[in-house]
Amino acid sequence: MDSNQFTKEEIKLIQYSFSTLTTKSKHVGEKFYTRLFEANPDFAKLFKGDMKEQAGALMRMVKTVVEGLNHPEIIVPAIQDLGRRHNEYGVSPEQYQAFGDCLVQCIEEDLGHDFNAATKKAWQKLYSVLAEEMKGNKYNG
């Protein structure tokens, strides 16, 4: 992940849309895991702790990434570490797509009409880049 992967417009769309979620981030995180487990019941076995805490941790990580988009060199080590931990938990490369689709869908639902096609595309790109960064050190080589 480098500073040239995202246009200024993509960064602006992601950061602005996330800023409108700050009052709802707890709700978005909890809804995300409910939806994820409904669509993918086998994912539940990957999580051992309190899911409300997990939802909070997810949204804090998303916030860190979103705020760090202008300086990816700062957030890449944390993303790579997160990827190593996900590998240790047993997350397969294929599971990343379902996770990302669900996350973007939950954000889209909460933003409603503020989540236009360009914003959706920017979020999908962000998640794709993050997932590849997380998977990169473990599954490729």
Rosetta silent file (secondary structure, phi, psi, omega in degrees, C-alpha in Angstrom):
SEQUENCE: MDSNQFTKEEIKLIQYSFSTLTTKSKHVGEKFYTRLFEANPDFAKLFKGDMKEQAGALMRMVKTVVEGLNHPEIIVPAIQDLGRRHNEYGVSPEQYQAFGDCLVQCIEEDLGHDFNAATKKAWQKLYSVLAEEMKGNKYNG
SCORE:     score description
SCORE:     0.000 S_00000001
   1 L     0.000  126.685  177.514    0.000    0.000    0.000 S_00000001
   2 L  -136.320  170.899 -174.220    1.438    3.319   -0.982 S_00000001
   3 L   -66.884  -14.570 -179.602    0.289    6.903   -1.242 S_00000001
   4 L   -91.419   -3.232 -177.434   -0.196    6.584   -5.005 S_00000001
   5 L   -75.374  -23.694 -177.743   -2.781    3.789   -4.813 S_00000001
   6 L  -121.138  138.181  175.365   -5.640    6.124   -3.996 S_00000001
   7 L   -75.910  162.416  176.626   -6.604    9.353   -5.679 S_00000001
   8 H   -59.997  -36.430  179.349   -7.247   12.424   -3.572 S_00000001
   9 H   -65.698  -43.024  178.221  -10.917   12.105   -4.501 S_00000001
  10 H   -61.656  -44.373  178.578  -11.081    8.477   -3.315 S_00000001
  11 H   -61.434  -44.498  179.646   -9.458    9.421   -0.020 S_00000001
  12 H   -60.634  -44.966  179.831  -11.844   12.330    0.387 S_00000001
  13 H   -61.937  -44.465 -179.625  -14.880   10.113   -0.304 S_00000001
  14 H   -65.803  -48.949 -176.985  -13.747    7.447    2.161 S_00000001
  15 H   -66.054  -41.361  179.494  -12.812    9.885    4.902 S_00000001
  16 H   -65.706  -46.506 -178.099  -15.949   11.995    4.540 S_00000001
  17 H   -63.817  -38.415  178.388  -18.275    9.002    4.455 S_00000001
  18 H   -67.849  -36.289 -179.664  -16.605    7.463    7.498 S_00000001
  19 H   -61.474  -28.861  178.319  -16.825   10.746    9.392 S_00000001
  20 L   -77.343  -12.640  178.771  -20.599   10.604    9.021 S_00000001
  21 L   -92.408   -9.309 -171.006  -20.585    7.170   10.658 S_00000001
  22 H   -54.801  -36.375  179.006  -18.742    8.152   13.829 S_00000001
  23 H   -76.455  -16.458 -178.802  -21.899    8.443   15.891 S_00000001
  24 H  -111.082    6.007 -170.786  -23.094    5.089   14.531 S_00000001
  25 H   -60.338  -36.537  177.857  -19.825    3.163   14.420 S_00000001
  26 H   -61.344  -45.601  179.390  -20.740    0.897   17.348 S_00000001
  27 H   -62.279  -44.000 -179.083  -24.012    0.022   15.622 S_00000001
  28 H   -62.185  -44.434  179.728  -22.275   -0.571   12.282 S_00000001
  29 H   -62.233  -44.146 -179.942  -19.718   -2.889   13.883 S_00000001
  30 H   -67.674  -42.893  178.053  -22.335   -4.936   15.704 S_00000001
  31 H   -62.168  -38.869  179.920  -24.585   -5.143   12.630 S_00000001
  32 H   -56.381  -51.488 -176.942  -21.575   -6.201   10.590 S_00000001
  33 H   -68.171  -34.995  175.781  -20.843   -9.276   12.717 S_00000001
  34 H   -59.728  -49.192 -179.596  -24.516  -10.238   12.908 S_00000001
  35 H   -65.178  -42.402 -179.010  -24.748  -10.129    9.119 S_00000001
  36 H   -59.347  -45.191 -177.953  -21.397  -11.834    8.607 S_00000001
  37 H   -73.617  -30.200  175.647  -22.362  -14.785   10.786 S_00000001
  38 H   -65.366  -42.802 -178.262  -25.839  -15.051    9.245 S_00000001
  39 H   -80.396  -26.641 -175.528  -24.342  -15.296    5.760 S_00000001
  40 L  -138.922   74.437 -174.899  -21.289  -17.335    6.811 S_00000001
  41 H   -56.000  -30.788 -179.603  -22.059  -19.352    9.979 S_00000001
  42 H   -66.984  -17.541  178.811  -18.665  -21.077    9.859 S_00000001
  43 H   -68.677  -26.880 -175.875  -16.947  -17.710   10.447 S_00000001
  44 H   -58.691  -31.901 -178.623  -18.239  -17.612   14.034 S_00000001
  45 H   -67.868  -14.937  178.978  -15.742  -20.276   15.100 S_00000001
  46 H   -78.012  -13.489 -174.417  -12.910  -17.848   14.272 S_00000001
  47 L  -113.252  124.938 -176.497  -14.001  -15.514   17.080 S_00000001
  48 L  -106.457  -23.755 -172.499  -13.496  -16.448   20.722 S_00000001
  49 L   -93.952 -169.760  177.477  -14.108  -13.202   22.601 S_00000001
  50 L   -68.056  125.037 -174.848  -16.968  -10.852   23.299 S_00000001
  51 H   -72.674  -24.839  174.769  -18.434   -9.775   19.972 S_00000001
  52 H   -67.356  -39.906  176.109  -19.359   -6.275   21.200 S_00000001
  53 H   -65.782  -41.218  179.131  -15.684   -5.752   22.018 S_00000001
  54 H   -62.380  -41.141  179.016  -14.738   -7.232   18.641 S_00000001
  55 H   -62.264  -41.138  177.385  -17.157   -4.868   16.885 S_00000001
  56 H   -64.423  -41.977  179.102  -15.546   -1.927   18.676 S_00000001
  57 H   -63.844  -39.935  178.037  -12.062   -3.146   17.740 S_00000001
  58 H   -59.748  -49.020 -176.525  -13.105   -3.508   14.103 S_00000001
  59 H   -69.413  -31.043  174.748  -14.425    0.025   13.911 S_00000001
  60 H   -66.868  -38.902  178.963  -11.338    1.429   15.687 S_00000001
  61 H   -67.671  -42.048  177.569   -9.134   -0.316   13.123 S_00000001
  62 H   -60.653  -43.318  178.870  -11.257    1.012   10.250 S_00000001
  63 H   -60.237  -43.916  179.184  -10.984    4.496   11.751 S_00000001
  64 H   -60.743  -44.933  179.875   -7.195    4.169   12.022 S_00000001
  65 H   -64.362  -47.885 -178.319   -6.922    3.067    8.410 S_00000001
  66 H   -60.377  -45.243 -179.890   -9.270    5.777    7.121 S_00000001
  67 H   -68.382  -25.024 -177.809   -7.453    8.500    9.049 S_00000001
  68 L   -93.409    5.872 -176.834   -4.087    7.163    7.860 S_00000001
  69 L   -60.809  -27.867  178.429   -4.846    7.085    4.150 S_00000001
  70 L   -77.456  -14.247  179.506   -2.780   10.200    3.549 S_00000001
  71 L  -138.528   68.526 -175.441    0.213    8.491    5.191 S_00000001
  72 H   -60.988  -25.175 -179.811   -0.019    4.767    4.411 S_00000001
  73 H   -61.436  -22.186  179.065    3.573    4.162    5.485 S_00000001
  74 H   -80.307  -37.140 -174.433    2.360    4.661    9.051 S_00000001
  75 H   -92.526  -19.166 -177.443   -0.522    2.184    8.889 S_00000001
  76 H   -56.974  -45.167  178.894    0.991   -0.574    6.711 S_00000001
  77 H   -59.047  -37.957  178.320    2.909   -2.258    9.565 S_00000001
  78 H   -67.469  -38.277  178.683   -0.299   -2.465   11.629 S_00000001
  79 H   -66.111  -43.072  178.645   -2.191   -3.890    8.644 S_00000001
  80 H   -64.389  -39.392  177.011    0.508   -6.490    8.043 S_00000001
  81 H   -64.186  -42.192  177.203    0.481   -7.424   11.733 S_00000001
  82 H   -60.129  -41.181  177.196   -3.292   -7.754   11.615 S_00000001
  83 H   -62.018  -42.185  177.319   -2.908  -10.053    8.604 S_00000001
  84 H   -61.535  -42.423  179.274   -0.432  -12.260   10.479 S_00000001
  85 H   -65.448  -40.341  178.473   -2.864  -12.520   13.391 S_00000001
  86 H   -62.754  -37.332  176.063   -5.739  -13.379   11.052 S_00000001
  87 H   -62.156  -44.600  178.502   -3.612  -16.150    9.583 S_00000001
  88 H   -62.691  -32.493  178.812   -2.955  -17.500   13.090 S_00000001
  89 H   -75.390  -13.309  178.779   -6.707  -17.428   13.791 S_00000001
  90 L    99.310   16.840  178.198   -7.280  -19.581   10.709 S_00000001
  91 L   -72.457  128.103  179.317   -8.695  -17.014    8.280 S_00000001
  92 L   -91.298  159.092  179.077   -8.352  -18.293    4.733 S_00000001
  93 L   -56.835  -35.397 -178.187   -7.660  -16.056    1.732 S_00000001
  94 L   -67.448  -28.376 -176.911  -11.150  -16.784    0.385 S_00000001
  95 H   -72.002  -21.560  179.841  -12.834  -15.504    3.554 S_00000001
  96 H   -59.968  -38.343 -177.404  -11.494  -11.993    3.055 S_00000001
  97 H   -64.794  -45.228  179.662  -13.906  -11.325    0.182 S_00000001
  98 H   -62.768  -39.531  178.517  -17.018  -12.234    2.175 S_00000001
  99 H   -61.264  -49.607 -178.827  -15.772  -10.076    5.048 S_00000001
 100 H   -64.320  -42.330  178.466  -15.179   -7.082    2.773 S_00000001
 101 H   -60.006  -42.901 -179.749  -18.484   -7.436    0.952 S_00000001
 102 H   -67.096  -41.595  179.662  -20.343   -7.480    4.257 S_00000001
 103 H   -62.073  -47.805 -179.518  -18.431   -4.497    5.645 S_00000001
 104 H   -63.870  -39.421  179.056  -19.081   -2.344    2.589 S_00000001
 105 H   -62.365  -42.709  179.871  -22.746   -3.383    2.587 S_00000001
 106 H   -66.356  -40.433  177.308  -23.192   -2.366    6.235 S_00000001
 107 H   -64.039  -44.273  179.852  -21.518    0.992    5.661 S_00000001
 108 H   -59.223  -44.624 -179.528  -23.664    1.536    2.581 S_00000001
 109 H   -62.944  -40.522 -177.798  -26.870    0.786    4.473 S_00000001
 110 H   -74.160  -28.218  178.649  -26.036    3.163    7.285 S_00000001
 111 H   -85.257  -22.323  177.915  -25.055    6.003    4.968 S_00000001
 112 H    59.563 -128.757 -175.320  -28.075    5.564    2.720 S_00000001
 113 H   -67.142  -14.103  176.859  -28.261    8.155   -0.046 S_00000001
 114 H   -76.829   -8.230 -178.215  -24.857    9.568    1.002 S_00000001
 115 L  -102.706   84.336 -177.999  -23.271    6.354   -0.261 S_00000001
 116 L   -85.949 -179.951 -176.586  -23.160    6.918   -4.008 S_00000001
 117 H   -59.832  -40.332 -179.895  -21.494    4.759   -6.665 S_00000001
 118 H   -66.996  -38.762  178.713  -18.150    6.593   -6.429 S_00000001
 119 H   -66.544  -43.141  178.629  -18.080    6.220   -2.650 S_00000001
 120 H   -60.850  -45.296  179.945  -18.885    2.521   -2.898 S_00000001
 121 H   -61.941  -39.435  179.058  -16.147    1.991   -5.462 S_00000001
 122 H   -64.981  -43.280  178.207  -13.638    3.820   -3.233 S_00000001
 123 H   -65.240  -41.324  178.217  -14.560    1.662   -0.211 S_00000001
 124 H   -62.605  -40.635  177.582  -14.348   -1.519   -2.271 S_00000001
 125 H   -64.746  -44.212  178.711  -10.924   -0.484   -3.514 S_00000001
 126 H   -57.875  -49.094 -178.707   -9.793    0.331    0.021 S_00000001
 127 H   -63.885  -40.435  179.350  -10.872   -3.033    1.324 S_00000001
 128 H   -60.450  -45.246  178.965   -9.303   -4.844   -1.634 S_00000001
 129 H   -63.847  -43.792  179.135   -5.963   -3.110   -1.092 S_00000001
 130 H   -63.377  -44.398 -179.504   -6.078   -3.814    2.651 S_00000001
 131 H   -61.785  -42.864  178.405   -6.986   -7.457    2.140 S_00000001
 132 H   -64.256  -38.265  177.823   -4.133   -7.946   -0.303 S_00000001
 133 H   -64.660  -42.505 -179.927   -1.737   -6.284    2.127 S_00000001
 134 H   -67.044  -39.614 -178.656   -2.978   -8.528    4.940 S_00000001
 135 H   -79.344  -25.640 -170.569   -2.744  -11.692    2.834 S_00000001
 136 H   -52.143  -40.898 -174.510    0.493  -10.764    1.120 S_00000001
 137 H   -82.902  -12.885 -171.602    2.969  -11.954    3.711 S_00000001
 138 H  -114.533  -35.019 -170.952    1.336  -15.278    4.458 S_00000001
 139 H  -104.249  -12.180 -176.794   -0.330  -16.778    1.449 S_00000001
 140 L  -110.508   77.248  173.961    1.950  -15.703   -1.386 S_00000001
 141 L   124.789    0.000    0.000    5.187  -17.487   -1.079 S_00000001
